[in-house]
Amino acid sequence: MKQYFWLIIIVLIGGFLRFYNLASNPPALNSDEVAIGYNAYSILKTGRDEYGRACPLTFRSFDDYKMPVYVYMVTGSMAVFGKSDFAVRFPSAFFGTLTIVLTFFLVKELYKKKQLLPLLASVLLAISPWHLLFSRSGYEANVSVFFITLGALLFILGVKRGTYIIFSAVAFSLAVWTYHTARIFVPLLLLGLTAMYRKELWQKKIYTLIGFIVGGVVLFPIIQLTMSLEGQMRAMGVSSFSNPDDLKISISRIIFDTEHNLAPFSFFHNRRFEYATTFLRGYFSHFDLNYLFLDKAIERYRAPGVGLLYLFELPFLFIGIYQLVRELSKGSAILFWWVIMAPVAAAFTLQLPHPVRTLVFMPALQIISSIGVCQGILWMKKIWDGNKKTASFGLSSLMLCFLVLNVVYVLHQFFVHMPIENAKYWYAGRKEMVDKLEKYKPFYDRIIVSNKLDFPYVFFLYYGDVDPNEYLQQGGTKSGGFLEEGNTWGKYEFRSVSDIRSLTENILFVGQPGEEFKMSQVIDTVYYLDKTPVIVFFR
């Protein structure tokens, strides 16, 4: 009972960190969150997305074809809380908090004899900067991690009681329906789990077969989708293999070898070698300690000046790895396989290392670190029992002080400085832009909004209280591509800004600072919290 009491305390702390001031930190909804919010609202009001598709299994959005689970979750939260930024982020915060609970029970199943370990793993996840950021933003990846953790727990329970295998198949399938990365990670994780528990699964072969069938039925539409053009759009948009520069280098090397009578060596410049090198470079970039513990990760996905993990975790992570090797077990094998497979899906993509696409590291890294903490406590106990109490007390106090200072510093950066310093990475100012333009709208015949503001049309749909029925009657979204052109709503036109005015036209232009024309008159400006201009209105 005492263990569960502390679990409740940990979950309350984790829940508070995830829900406190949720709508305003991160400082604004980014374009993906707003797209999810408006499509969820459109589904709630019309049963159709912004393109007019009825209850779609993928949401075209910006031609990235978002998976449906999170959008429908937001539809549910909007039905309860109304259309709000809080409603968009609520499912992520809620399921992020529940992942803390799942981590406790997963570790409890993997390491039954270690009573402290489940609590340590849970508390490390509860305060994790990496998990905390994505639990506080409307990212599908975070809910996918919940379903993956649930699937792993149910799988291990199913080894003893076969019924859970069927539920595990459902949970893993939902993970795949939630975020693109899970399409690769889940099969790889299941491959490892199946190999480790093959004897037990054979004894539960009826349940295993049913689970396989259930998973296949739930995922069958995904297979069809993957083969379609829309299913491949996302992969093509982020694939590092689509970079023509790498192939040009490969071809130039082959030509050079051929011209210098070194044709046999052109074998090494085959595009498959180039692809393999690109993959390995991307894969190993996610194990860079600067990326994990310092400030090398993409700025949008971390608090200013800090890493994805706490610095105090670094030694314990290595101690944990040492213990996993030293005390090999199925639990050790699962954690190793989990971590090794986590970056595979991201390794094929651009902008690496990428915290969103490798969020599946959670909660395995925290579990390994907690194993290291447990071992560190045992070593301190041995030093204490060895009549070196002064040294043990001094070292323990020093480590505890560093831990507390590290946590306080990271949370300070997260809750105090991130809303100000990272505003530009979270599309701050778009809501203010929409509000201000509603006041200017009666005085202009046309309002042209620059597409350099990153899909500005969706911010007008979401923050402008656009009725989805009226929007669809007007034709809905016409272009959702990465070079969005041609979307309109009333007086608003969303496209490239150019000085197309005639002497009789009364047009207001909206764009980034620097997009003004010669002799333009700046009418108004939207600023970040630090007073840096972000959007200008001019004519």
LOKOLKE-412446 format. One record per residue (C-alpha): residue in one letter; residue number from 0; x, y, z. Coordinates in steps of 0.2 Angstrom, whole numbers. Example, Ala and Ser with C-alpha at 12.3 -4.5 7.8 and 13.67 -1.06 7.14 Angstrom:
BEGIN
torti=A&roba=0&u=62&v=-22&w=39
torti=S&roba=1&u=68&v=-5&w=36
REM end
This chain:
BEGIN
torti=M&roba=0&u=0&v=0&w=0
torti=K&roba=1&u=14&v=12&w=4
torti=Q&roba=2&u=21&v=9&w=-14
torti=Y&roba=3&u=4&v=15&w=-21
torti=F&roba=4&u=3&v=30&w=-10
torti=W&roba=5&u=20&v=36&w=-17
torti=L&roba=6&u=14&v=32&w=-35
torti=I&roba=7&u=-2&v=43&w=-32
torti=I&roba=8&u=10&v=57&w=-26
torti=I&roba=9&u=21&v=55&w=-41
torti=V&roba=10&u=6&v=55&w=-53
torti=L&roba=11&u=-1&v=71&w=-45
torti=I&roba=12&u=16&v=80&w=-47
torti=G&roba=13&u=17&v=74&w=-65
torti=G&roba=14&u=-1&v=79&w=-68
torti=F&roba=15&u=2&v=96&w=-61
torti=L&roba=16&u=18&v=99&w=-72
torti=R&roba=17&u=8&v=94&w=-87
torti=F&roba=18&u=-8&v=103&w=-84
torti=Y&roba=19&u=-2&v=119&w=-75
torti=N&roba=20&u=-5&v=134&w=-87
torti=L&roba=21&u=-7&v=122&w=-101
torti=A&roba=22&u=-14&v=133&w=-114
torti=S&roba=23&u=-1&v=146&w=-113
torti=N&roba=24&u=15&v=136&w=-111
torti=P&roba=25&u=22&v=132&w=-124
torti=P&roba=26&u=18&v=150&w=-128
torti=A&roba=27&u=6&v=147&w=-143
torti=L&roba=28&u=-2&v=133&w=-153
torti=N&roba=29&u=10&v=129&w=-168
torti=S&roba=30&u=3&v=126&w=-185
torti=D&roba=31&u=1&v=108&w=-183
torti=E&roba=32&u=-9&v=110&w=-167
torti=V&roba=33&u=-20&v=123&w=-175
torti=A&roba=34&u=-23&v=111&w=-190
torti=I&roba=35&u=-28&v=97&w=-178
torti=G&roba=36&u=-39&v=109&w=-168
torti=Y&roba=37&u=-49&v=116&w=-183
torti=N&roba=38&u=-51&v=99&w=-191
torti=A&roba=39&u=-57&v=92&w=-174
torti=Y&roba=40&u=-69&v=106&w=-173
torti=S&roba=41&u=-75&v=104&w=-191
torti=I&roba=42&u=-78&v=85&w=-188
torti=L&roba=43&u=-88&v=90&w=-172
torti=K&roba=44&u=-99&v=102&w=-181
torti=T&roba=45&u=-100&v=94&w=-199
torti=G&roba=46&u=-93&v=76&w=-198
torti=R&roba=47&u=-80&v=82&w=-211
torti=D&roba=48&u=-63&v=89&w=-212
torti=E&roba=49&u=-57&v=105&w=-219
torti=Y&roba=50&u=-57&v=98&w=-237
torti=G&roba=51&u=-75&v=91&w=-235
torti=R&roba=52&u=-70&v=73&w=-232
torti=A&roba=53&u=-82&v=63&w=-221
torti=C&roba=54&u=-74&v=55&w=-206
torti=P&roba=55&u=-57&v=52&w=-214
torti=L&roba=56&u=-45&v=39&w=-208
torti=T&roba=57&u=-31&v=52&w=-212
torti=F&roba=58&u=-32&v=71&w=-212
torti=R&roba=59&u=-24&v=79&w=-227
torti=S&roba=60&u=-20&v=95&w=-218
torti=F&roba=61&u=-4&v=102&w=-225
torti=D&roba=62&u=-2&v=87&w=-236
torti=D&roba=63&u=7&v=78&w=-222
torti=Y&roba=64&u=-9&v=67&w=-220
torti=K&roba=65&u=-10&v=66&w=-201
torti=M&roba=66&u=-15&v=50&w=-192
torti=P&roba=67&u=-33&v=51&w=-185
torti=V&roba=68&u=-33&v=45&w=-167
torti=Y&roba=69&u=-27&v=62&w=-160
torti=V&roba=70&u=-39&v=72&w=-170
torti=Y&roba=71&u=-54&v=62&w=-165
torti=M&roba=72&u=-48&v=63&w=-147
torti=V&roba=73&u=-47&v=82&w=-148
torti=T&roba=74&u=-65&v=81&w=-156
torti=G&roba=75&u=-70&v=73&w=-140
torti=S&roba=76&u=-61&v=86&w=-128
torti=M&roba=77&u=-69&v=100&w=-138
torti=A&roba=78&u=-86&v=92&w=-135
torti=V&roba=79&u=-82&v=94&w=-117
torti=F&roba=80&u=-72&v=109&w=-115
torti=G&roba=81&u=-77&v=119&w=-131
torti=K&roba=82&u=-65&v=125&w=-145
torti=S&roba=83&u=-50&v=131&w=-135
torti=D&roba=84&u=-31&v=129&w=-135
torti=F&roba=85&u=-33&v=119&w=-119
torti=A&roba=86&u=-45&v=107&w=-128
torti=V&roba=87&u=-32&v=104&w=-141
torti=R&roba=88&u=-18&v=100&w=-129
torti=F&roba=89&u=-29&v=91&w=-116
torti=P&roba=90&u=-28&v=73&w=-123
torti=S&roba=91&u=-9&v=74&w=-124
torti=A&roba=92&u=-7&v=80&w=-106
torti=F&roba=93&u=-20&v=67&w=-100
torti=F&roba=94&u=-12&v=52&w=-109
torti=G&roba=95&u=5&v=59&w=-104
torti=T&roba=96&u=0&v=58&w=-86
torti=L&roba=97&u=-7&v=41&w=-88
torti=T&roba=98&u=10&v=35&w=-96
torti=I&roba=99&u=18&v=38&w=-79
torti=V&roba=100&u=6&v=25&w=-71
torti=L&roba=101&u=9&v=13&w=-85
torti=T&roba=102&u=28&v=15&w=-83
torti=F&roba=103&u=26&v=10&w=-65
torti=F&roba=104&u=17&v=-6&w=-69
torti=L&roba=105&u=28&v=-10&w=-83
torti=V&roba=106&u=44&v=-9&w=-72
torti=K&roba=107&u=34&v=-19&w=-59
torti=E&roba=108&u=31&v=-33&w=-71
torti=L&roba=109&u=49&v=-33&w=-78
torti=Y&roba=110&u=58&v=-32&w=-61
torti=K&roba=111&u=47&v=-40&w=-48
torti=K&roba=112&u=59&v=-41&w=-34
torti=K&roba=113&u=65&v=-22&w=-35
torti=Q&roba=114&u=52&v=-12&w=-25
torti=L&roba=115&u=60&v=5&w=-27
torti=L&roba=116&u=63&v=3&w=-46
torti=P&roba=117&u=45&v=6&w=-52
torti=L&roba=118&u=44&v=22&w=-42
torti=L&roba=119&u=60&v=29&w=-47
torti=A&roba=120&u=56&v=26&w=-66
torti=S&roba=121&u=39&v=34&w=-64
torti=V&roba=122&u=46&v=49&w=-55
torti=L&roba=123&u=60&v=51&w=-68
torti=L&roba=124&u=46&v=51&w=-82
torti=A&roba=125&u=35&v=63&w=-72
torti=I&roba=126&u=48&v=76&w=-72
torti=S&roba=127&u=57&v=72&w=-88
torti=P&roba=128&u=60&v=88&w=-99
torti=W&roba=129&u=58&v=78&w=-115
torti=H&roba=130&u=41&v=70&w=-110
torti=L&roba=131&u=35&v=85&w=-101
torti=L&roba=132&u=36&v=96&w=-117
torti=F&roba=133&u=27&v=84&w=-128
torti=S&roba=134&u=14&v=81&w=-114
torti=R&roba=135&u=10&v=99&w=-114
torti=S&roba=136&u=8&v=101&w=-133
torti=G&roba=137&u=-4&v=94&w=-145
torti=Y&roba=138&u=8&v=81&w=-153
torti=E&roba=139&u=1&v=64&w=-159
torti=A&roba=140&u=18&v=56&w=-154
torti=N&roba=141&u=15&v=58&w=-136
torti=V&roba=142&u=-1&v=48&w=-136
torti=S&roba=143&u=7&v=35&w=-147
torti=V&roba=144&u=20&v=33&w=-133
torti=F&roba=145&u=6&v=30&w=-121
torti=F&roba=146&u=-2&v=16&w=-133
torti=I&roba=147&u=16&v=8&w=-135
torti=T&roba=148&u=19&v=7&w=-117
torti=L&roba=149&u=2&v=0&w=-114
torti=G&roba=150&u=4&v=-13&w=-128
torti=A&roba=151&u=21&v=-18&w=-120
torti=L&roba=152&u=13&v=-20&w=-103
torti=L&roba=153&u=-1&v=-30&w=-109
torti=F&roba=154&u=10&v=-41&w=-120
torti=I&roba=155&u=20&v=-45&w=-104
torti=L&roba=156&u=5&v=-49&w=-94
torti=G&roba=157&u=-2&v=-59&w=-109
torti=V&roba=158&u=12&v=-71&w=-107
torti=K&roba=159&u=4&v=-77&w=-91
torti=R&roba=160&u=-14&v=-74&w=-95
torti=G&roba=161&u=-17&v=-75&w=-114
torti=T&roba=162&u=-32&v=-63&w=-114
torti=Y&roba=163&u=-21&v=-48&w=-112
torti=I&roba=164&u=-12&v=-53&w=-129
torti=I&roba=165&u=-28&v=-48&w=-138
torti=F&roba=166&u=-29&v=-31&w=-129
torti=S&roba=167&u=-10&v=-29&w=-132
torti=A&roba=168&u=-13&v=-31&w=-151
torti=V&roba=169&u=-27&v=-17&w=-150
torti=A&roba=170&u=-15&v=-5&w=-140
torti=F&roba=171&u=-1&v=-7&w=-153
torti=S&roba=172&u=-13&v=-5&w=-167
torti=L&roba=173&u=-19&v=11&w=-160
torti=A&roba=174&u=-1&v=17&w=-158
torti=V&roba=175&u=1&v=15&w=-177
torti=W&roba=176&u=-15&v=24&w=-180
torti=T&roba=177&u=-9&v=38&w=-169
torti=Y&roba=178&u=8&v=43&w=-176
torti=H&roba=179&u=18&v=39&w=-192
torti=T&roba=180&u=34&v=33&w=-183
torti=A&roba=181&u=25&v=19&w=-174
torti=R&roba=182&u=22&v=11&w=-191
torti=I&roba=183&u=40&v=6&w=-191
torti=F&roba=184&u=44&v=5&w=-172
torti=V&roba=185&u=29&v=-5&w=-167
torti=P&roba=186&u=33&v=-20&w=-179
torti=L&roba=187&u=51&v=-19&w=-173
torti=L&roba=188&u=47&v=-19&w=-155
torti=L&roba=189&u=35&v=-33&w=-157
torti=L&roba=190&u=47&v=-43&w=-167
torti=G&roba=191&u=59&v=-42&w=-152
torti=L&roba=192&u=46&v=-46&w=-139
torti=T&roba=193&u=40&v=-61&w=-150
torti=A&roba=194&u=58&v=-68&w=-151
torti=M&roba=195&u=60&v=-66&w=-132
torti=Y&roba=196&u=44&v=-74&w=-127
torti=R&roba=197&u=42&v=-87&w=-141
torti=K&roba=198&u=40&v=-102&w=-130
torti=E&roba=199&u=27&v=-93&w=-119
torti=L&roba=200&u=18&v=-87&w=-134
torti=W&roba=201&u=17&v=-105&w=-141
torti=Q&roba=202&u=9&v=-111&w=-125
torti=K&roba=203&u=-4&v=-97&w=-128
torti=K&roba=204&u=-5&v=-100&w=-146
torti=I&roba=205&u=-24&v=-98&w=-147
torti=Y&roba=206&u=-23&v=-81&w=-139
torti=T&roba=207&u=-8&v=-76&w=-150
torti=L&roba=208&u=-17&v=-81&w=-166
torti=I&roba=209&u=-32&v=-71&w=-161
torti=G&roba=210&u=-22&v=-56&w=-156
torti=F&roba=211&u=-13&v=-57&w=-173
torti=I&roba=212&u=-29&v=-58&w=-182
torti=V&roba=213&u=-37&v=-43&w=-172
torti=G&roba=214&u=-21&v=-33&w=-175
torti=G&roba=215&u=-22&v=-37&w=-194
torti=V&roba=216&u=-40&v=-32&w=-195
torti=V&roba=217&u=-37&v=-15&w=-186
torti=L&roba=218&u=-22&v=-11&w=-196
torti=F&roba=219&u=-28&v=-17&w=-213
torti=P&roba=220&u=-33&v=0&w=-219
torti=I&roba=221&u=-16&v=6&w=-215
torti=I&roba=222&u=-8&v=-6&w=-227
torti=Q&roba=223&u=-19&v=0&w=-240
torti=L&roba=224&u=-16&v=18&w=-236
torti=T&roba=225&u=3&v=15&w=-236
torti=M&roba=226&u=2&v=9&w=-254
torti=S&roba=227&u=-8&v=24&w=-259
torti=L&roba=228&u=-1&v=41&w=-265
torti=E&roba=229&u=-8&v=50&w=-250
torti=G&roba=230&u=0&v=38&w=-238
torti=Q&roba=231&u=17&v=40&w=-246
torti=M&roba=232&u=16&v=59&w=-246
torti=R&roba=233&u=22&v=61&w=-228
torti=A&roba=234&u=37&v=49&w=-231
torti=M&roba=235&u=42&v=58&w=-247
torti=G&roba=236&u=40&v=75&w=-238
torti=V&roba=237&u=52&v=71&w=-224
torti=S&roba=238&u=64&v=57&w=-232
torti=S&roba=239&u=82&v=61&w=-232
torti=F&roba=240&u=83&v=49&w=-247
torti=S&roba=241&u=74&v=62&w=-257
torti=N&roba=242&u=89&v=74&w=-256
torti=P&roba=243&u=96&v=75&w=-274
torti=D&roba=244&u=113&v=82&w=-268
torti=D&roba=245&u=118&v=65&w=-261
torti=L&roba=246&u=115&v=57&w=-277
torti=K&roba=247&u=124&v=70&w=-287
torti=I&roba=248&u=139&v=68&w=-276
torti=S&roba=249&u=138&v=49&w=-279
torti=I&roba=250&u=137&v=51&w=-298
torti=S&roba=251&u=151&v=63&w=-298
torti=R&roba=252&u=163&v=51&w=-289
torti=I&roba=253&u=158&v=37&w=-301
torti=I&roba=254&u=162&v=48&w=-316
torti=F&roba=255&u=179&v=53&w=-308
torti=D&roba=256&u=183&v=34&w=-305
torti=T&roba=257&u=178&v=30&w=-323
torti=E&roba=258&u=188&v=44&w=-331
torti=H&roba=259&u=204&v=39&w=-321
torti=N&roba=260&u=203&v=20&w=-324
torti=L&roba=261&u=197&v=16&w=-307
torti=A&roba=262&u=180&v=10&w=-313
torti=P&roba=263&u=180&v=-6&w=-301
torti=F&roba=264&u=180&v=6&w=-286
torti=S&roba=265&u=164&v=15&w=-292
torti=F&roba=266&u=155&v=0&w=-283
torti=F&roba=267&u=158&v=9&w=-267
torti=H&roba=268&u=149&v=25&w=-274
torti=N&roba=269&u=133&v=15&w=-278
torti=R&roba=270&u=118&v=25&w=-272
torti=R&roba=271&u=114&v=10&w=-260
torti=F&roba=272&u=130&v=14&w=-251
torti=E&roba=273&u=125&v=32&w=-250
torti=Y&roba=274&u=108&v=28&w=-243
torti=A&roba=275&u=116&v=16&w=-230
torti=T&roba=276&u=128&v=30&w=-225
torti=T&roba=277&u=114&v=43&w=-224
torti=F&roba=278&u=104&v=31&w=-213
torti=L&roba=279&u=118&v=26&w=-201
torti=R&roba=280&u=122&v=45&w=-199
torti=G&roba=281&u=104&v=49&w=-195
torti=Y&roba=282&u=103&v=34&w=-183
torti=F&roba=283&u=118&v=37&w=-173
torti=S&roba=284&u=115&v=56&w=-172
torti=H&roba=285&u=101&v=52&w=-159
torti=F&roba=286&u=114&v=45&w=-147
torti=D&roba=287&u=124&v=61&w=-147
torti=L&roba=288&u=126&v=66&w=-129
torti=N&roba=289&u=125&v=84&w=-134
torti=Y&roba=290&u=108&v=81&w=-141
torti=L&roba=291&u=102&v=71&w=-126
torti=F&roba=292&u=109&v=81&w=-112
torti=L&roba=293&u=114&v=98&w=-118
torti=D&roba=294&u=107&v=111&w=-130
torti=K&roba=295&u=109&v=103&w=-147
torti=A&roba=296&u=91&v=97&w=-150
torti=I&roba=297&u=80&v=108&w=-161
torti=E&roba=298&u=75&v=123&w=-151
torti=R&roba=299&u=57&v=121&w=-153
torti=Y&roba=300&u=57&v=105&w=-144
torti=R&roba=301&u=66&v=110&w=-128
torti=A&roba=302&u=68&v=124&w=-115
torti=P&roba=303&u=81&v=137&w=-118
torti=G&roba=304&u=99&v=131&w=-113
torti=V&roba=305&u=94&v=114&w=-108
torti=G&roba=306&u=94&v=96&w=-115
torti=L&roba=307&u=80&v=83&w=-117
torti=L&roba=308&u=86&v=74&w=-102
torti=Y&roba=309&u=93&v=80&w=-85
torti=L&roba=310&u=112&v=81&w=-83
torti=F&roba=311&u=111&v=71&w=-67
torti=E&roba=312&u=104&v=57&w=-77
torti=L&roba=313&u=120&v=55&w=-87
torti=P&roba=314&u=130&v=45&w=-75
torti=F&roba=315&u=115&v=34&w=-70
torti=L&roba=316&u=111&v=30&w=-88
torti=F&roba=317&u=128&v=23&w=-90
torti=I&roba=318&u=127&v=14&w=-73
torti=G&roba=319&u=110&v=7&w=-79
torti=I&roba=320&u=117&v=1&w=-95
torti=Y&roba=321&u=132&v=-8&w=-85
torti=Q&roba=322&u=119&v=-16&w=-74
torti=L&roba=323&u=109&v=-22&w=-89
torti=V&roba=324&u=124&v=-30&w=-96
torti=R&roba=325&u=130&v=-37&w=-79
torti=E&roba=326&u=113&v=-44&w=-75
torti=L&roba=327&u=106&v=-51&w=-91
torti=S&roba=328&u=87&v=-55&w=-91
torti=K&roba=329&u=72&v=-53&w=-102
torti=G&roba=330&u=69&v=-36&w=-94
torti=S&roba=331&u=86&v=-31&w=-99
torti=A&roba=332&u=84&v=-38&w=-117
torti=I&roba=333&u=67&v=-28&w=-119
torti=L&roba=334&u=75&v=-12&w=-114
torti=F&roba=335&u=90&v=-14&w=-125
torti=W&roba=336&u=79&v=-18&w=-140
torti=W&roba=337&u=68&v=-4&w=-136
torti=V&roba=338&u=82&v=9&w=-136
torti=I&roba=339&u=91&v=1&w=-151
torti=M&roba=340&u=75&v=2&w=-161
torti=A&roba=341&u=69&v=19&w=-156
torti=P&roba=342&u=79&v=29&w=-169
torti=V&roba=343&u=76&v=18&w=-184
torti=A&roba=344&u=61&v=27&w=-191
torti=A&roba=345&u=68&v=44&w=-188
torti=A&roba=346&u=85&v=39&w=-196
torti=F&roba=347&u=77&v=40&w=-214
torti=T&roba=348&u=71&v=58&w=-212
torti=L&roba=349&u=77&v=76&w=-212
torti=Q&roba=350&u=81&v=88&w=-198
torti=L&roba=351&u=90&v=76&w=-187
torti=P&roba=352&u=92&v=72&w=-173
torti=H&roba=353&u=73&v=74&w=-171
torti=P&roba=354&u=65&v=74&w=-154
torti=V&roba=355&u=47&v=71&w=-160
torti=R&roba=356&u=51&v=56&w=-171
torti=T&roba=357&u=61&v=48&w=-157
torti=L&roba=358&u=50&v=51&w=-143
torti=V&roba=359&u=48&v=32&w=-143
torti=F&roba=360&u=64&v=32&w=-132
torti=M&roba=361&u=51&v=35&w=-118
torti=P&roba=362&u=50&v=27&w=-105
torti=A&roba=363&u=64&v=15&w=-109
torti=L&roba=364&u=78&v=28&w=-105
torti=Q&roba=365&u=70&v=33&w=-89
torti=I&roba=366&u=69&v=15&w=-84
torti=I&roba=367&u=87&v=12&w=-87
torti=S&roba=368&u=92&v=28&w=-78
torti=S&roba=369&u=82&v=22&w=-63
torti=I&roba=370&u=91&v=5&w=-63
torti=G&roba=371&u=107&v=16&w=-62
torti=V&roba=372&u=100&v=26&w=-47
torti=C&roba=373&u=96&v=10&w=-38
torti=Q&roba=374&u=113&v=3&w=-41
torti=G&roba=375&u=121&v=20&w=-35
torti=I&roba=376&u=110&v=19&w=-19
torti=L&roba=377&u=117&v=1&w=-16
torti=W&roba=378&u=135&v=7&w=-19
torti=M&roba=379&u=132&v=22&w=-6
torti=K&roba=380&u=125&v=9&w=6
torti=K&roba=381&u=141&v=-2&w=5
torti=I&roba=382&u=152&v=13&w=7
torti=W&roba=383&u=141&v=18&w=23
torti=D&roba=384&u=142&v=0&w=30
torti=G&roba=385&u=161&v=0&w=27
torti=N&roba=386&u=163&v=13&w=41
torti=K&roba=387&u=166&v=27&w=28
torti=K&roba=388&u=150&v=36&w=34
torti=T&roba=389&u=158&v=53&w=32
torti=A&roba=390&u=163&v=50&w=14
torti=S&roba=391&u=146&v=42&w=10
torti=F&roba=392&u=136&v=56&w=18
torti=G&roba=393&u=147&v=70&w=9
torti=L&roba=394&u=146&v=62&w=-8
torti=S&roba=395&u=127&v=58&w=-7
torti=S&roba=396&u=124&v=76&w=-1
torti=L&roba=397&u=134&v=83&w=-16
torti=M&roba=398&u=124&v=72&w=-28
torti=L&roba=399&u=107&v=76&w=-20
torti=C&roba=400&u=111&v=95&w=-21
torti=F&roba=401&u=116&v=93&w=-40
torti=L&roba=402&u=100&v=84&w=-43
torti=V&roba=403&u=89&v=97&w=-35
torti=L&roba=404&u=98&v=111&w=-43
torti=N&roba=405&u=97&v=103&w=-60
torti=V&roba=406&u=78&v=100&w=-59
torti=V&roba=407&u=75&v=117&w=-52
torti=Y&roba=408&u=85&v=125&w=-66
torti=V&roba=409&u=77&v=115&w=-80
torti=L&roba=410&u=59&v=118&w=-73
torti=H&roba=411&u=63&v=137&w=-71
torti=Q&roba=412&u=69&v=138&w=-89
torti=F&roba=413&u=54&v=128&w=-95
torti=F&roba=414&u=40&v=138&w=-86
torti=V&roba=415&u=48&v=155&w=-85
torti=H&roba=416&u=60&v=158&w=-100
torti=M&roba=417&u=53&v=146&w=-113
torti=P&roba=418&u=37&v=156&w=-116
torti=I&roba=419&u=47&v=172&w=-120
torti=E&roba=420&u=63&v=165&w=-128
torti=N&roba=421&u=55&v=151&w=-138
torti=A&roba=422&u=39&v=161&w=-144
torti=K&roba=423&u=46&v=162&w=-162
torti=Y&roba=424&u=47&v=143&w=-163
torti=W&roba=425&u=28&v=141&w=-158
torti=Y&roba=426&u=20&v=154&w=-170
torti=A&roba=427&u=16&v=166&w=-156
torti=G&roba=428&u=7&v=182&w=-163
torti=R&roba=429&u=-4&v=173&w=-175
torti=K&roba=430&u=-19&v=174&w=-163
torti=E&roba=431&u=-16&v=192&w=-160
torti=M&roba=432&u=-15&v=194&w=-179
torti=V&roba=433&u=-32&v=187&w=-182
torti=D&roba=434&u=-40&v=197&w=-168
torti=K&roba=435&u=-32&v=214&w=-175
torti=L&roba=436&u=-37&v=210&w=-193
torti=E&roba=437&u=-55&v=208&w=-188
torti=K&roba=438&u=-55&v=226&w=-182
torti=Y&roba=439&u=-47&v=232&w=-199
torti=K&roba=440&u=-58&v=221&w=-210
torti=P&roba=441&u=-73&v=233&w=-212
torti=F&roba=442&u=-61&v=247&w=-219
torti=Y&roba=443&u=-53&v=236&w=-233
torti=D&roba=444&u=-60&v=228&w=-249
torti=R&roba=445&u=-47&v=214&w=-248
torti=I&roba=446&u=-34&v=208&w=-236
torti=I&roba=447&u=-19&v=198&w=-243
torti=V&roba=448&u=-9&v=187&w=-230
torti=S&roba=449&u=8&v=181&w=-235
torti=N&roba=450&u=10&v=162&w=-235
torti=K&roba=451&u=28&v=166&w=-227
torti=L&roba=452&u=19&v=166&w=-211
torti=D&roba=453&u=18&v=147&w=-212
torti=F&roba=454&u=0&v=141&w=-217
torti=P&roba=455&u=-9&v=157&w=-211
torti=Y&roba=456&u=-26&v=152&w=-217
torti=V&roba=457&u=-27&v=138&w=-204
torti=F&roba=458&u=-25&v=151&w=-190
torti=F&roba=459&u=-39&v=162&w=-197
torti=L&roba=460&u=-50&v=146&w=-198
torti=Y&roba=461&u=-46&v=142&w=-180
torti=Y&roba=462&u=-45&v=159&w=-171
torti=G&roba=463&u=-57&v=168&w=-182
torti=D&roba=464&u=-72&v=157&w=-177
torti=V&roba=465&u=-75&v=152&w=-194
torti=D&roba=466&u=-91&v=141&w=-195
torti=P&roba=467&u=-85&v=125&w=-203
torti=N&roba=468&u=-102&v=123&w=-212
torti=E&roba=469&u=-100&v=140&w=-221
torti=Y&roba=470&u=-82&v=136&w=-225
torti=L&roba=471&u=-86&v=120&w=-233
torti=Q&roba=472&u=-100&v=128&w=-243
torti=Q&roba=473&u=-87&v=141&w=-250
torti=G&roba=474&u=-77&v=126&w=-256
torti=G&roba=475&u=-66&v=122&w=-241
torti=T&roba=476&u=-47&v=122&w=-241
torti=K&roba=477&u=-41&v=122&w=-259
torti=S&roba=478&u=-22&v=120&w=-256
torti=G&roba=479&u=-14&v=112&w=-241
torti=G&roba=480&u=3&v=109&w=-248
torti=F&roba=481&u=19&v=116&w=-241
torti=L&roba=482&u=19&v=130&w=-254
torti=E&roba=483&u=1&v=134&w=-250
torti=E&roba=484&u=-8&v=146&w=-262
torti=G&roba=485&u=-25&v=150&w=-267
torti=N&roba=486&u=-35&v=148&w=-250
torti=T&roba=487&u=-48&v=162&w=-247
torti=W&roba=488&u=-60&v=166&w=-234
torti=G&roba=489&u=-71&v=181&w=-236
torti=K&roba=490&u=-60&v=196&w=-239
torti=Y&roba=491&u=-45&v=186&w=-234
torti=E&roba=492&u=-33&v=179&w=-247
torti=F&roba=493&u=-18&v=168&w=-242
torti=R&roba=494&u=-4&v=168&w=-255
torti=S&roba=495&u=13&v=176&w=-259
torti=V&roba=496&u=13&v=195&w=-256
torti=S&roba=497&u=16&v=206&w=-271
torti=D&roba=498&u=12&v=224&w=-275
torti=I&roba=499&u=-3&v=221&w=-286
torti=R&roba=500&u=-14&v=236&w=-282
torti=S&roba=501&u=-22&v=247&w=-294
torti=L&roba=502&u=-26&v=265&w=-290
torti=T&roba=503&u=-44&v=261&w=-285
torti=E&roba=504&u=-41&v=246&w=-274
torti=N&roba=505&u=-41&v=247&w=-256
torti=I&roba=506&u=-30&v=232&w=-250
torti=L&roba=507&u=-22&v=228&w=-233
torti=F&roba=508&u=-6&v=217&w=-234
torti=V&roba=509&u=0&v=206&w=-220
torti=G&roba=510&u=17&v=198&w=-219
torti=Q&roba=511&u=34&v=196&w=-210
torti=P&roba=512&u=44&v=212&w=-206
torti=G&roba=513&u=54&v=215&w=-222
torti=E&roba=514&u=40&v=211&w=-234
torti=E&roba=515&u=34&v=229&w=-235
torti=F&roba=516&u=34&v=237&w=-252
torti=K&roba=517&u=43&v=253&w=-256
torti=M&roba=518&u=33&v=268&w=-250
torti=S&roba=519&u=22&v=256&w=-240
torti=Q&roba=520&u=13&v=263&w=-225
torti=V&roba=521&u=14&v=252&w=-210
torti=I&roba=522&u=-3&v=252&w=-201
torti=D&roba=523&u=0&v=240&w=-187
torti=T&roba=524&u=13&v=228&w=-179
torti=V&roba=525&u=11&v=212&w=-169
torti=Y&roba=526&u=25&v=209&w=-157
torti=Y&roba=527&u=32&v=194&w=-147
torti=L&roba=528&u=33&v=196&w=-128
torti=D&roba=529&u=51&v=202&w=-129
torti=K&roba=530&u=44&v=217&w=-140
torti=T&roba=531&u=52&v=209&w=-156
torti=P&roba=532&u=41&v=213&w=-171
torti=V&roba=533&u=34&v=197&w=-179
torti=I&roba=534&u=20&v=202&w=-191
torti=V&roba=535&u=17&v=219&w=-200
torti=F&roba=536&u=1&v=226&w=-208
torti=F&roba=537&u=4&v=238&w=-222
torti=R&roba=538&u=-4&v=246&w=-237
REM end
